[in-house]
Amino acid sequence: MKKLLPFLIVICFTLNINAQSKKETAVANAVEKLRVAMVNGVKEKLEAIVSDKLSYGHSGGHVEGKTEFVEKIVSGKSDFVSIDLTEQSISISGKTAVVRHILTAKTNDNGKPGDVHLRILLVFHKEGGQWKLLARQAVKMT
């Protein structure tokens, strides 16, 4: 039994790492779905990935709910031509995931081209078996 105990501890530790990795992969996939939906501007895709309780904070201080966030992207008022995400980290606690990354984007808001470079904090919450964006806050990088 004494020889078996260290082996069982290693197996349990390995299973725990794999379970966490699966959750992190699922959250990373949700982040990617959000990125693609923001670039493509498809209403149904945006609505599917964000929570009805969304709090979406811009780097300038404006905060939007789900309806305003989706409408601005679909209408082109907020138009992401491309979005690149780097330095992403994911931390999960139960049904809540905290994601941080750097967002670099080309925009064309209301027909006016621009460049964006932001630090982003995302909070995803698992709803009905799916990770949905609950909150987002952006900070301008200097």
CORGI-V933110 format. One record per pair of residues at least 24 apart in sequence whose ideal C-beta (glycine too) atoms are under 7 Angstrom apart, sorted by the first residue. I is the first residue (numbers start at 1). J is the second residue. Records with the same first field share a line. If there is no record, write none. Layout:
I->J, J
This chain:
20->92
23->92
24->90, 92
26->131
27->90, 92, 97, 99, 124, 131
28->90
30->124, 131
31->99, 122
34->133
35->83, 85
38->73, 80, 83
39->80, 82, 83
41->73, 74
43->70, 74
46->70, 73
49->132, 133
50->132, 133
51->125, 127, 132, 133, 134
53->134
54->133, 134
55->135
56->136
57->136, 137, 138
58->138
59->118, 138, 139, 140
76->110
77->109, 110
78->109
79->107, 108, 109
80->105, 107
81->106, 107, 108
82->106
95->125, 126
96->123, 125
97->124, 131
98->123
99->124
117->141
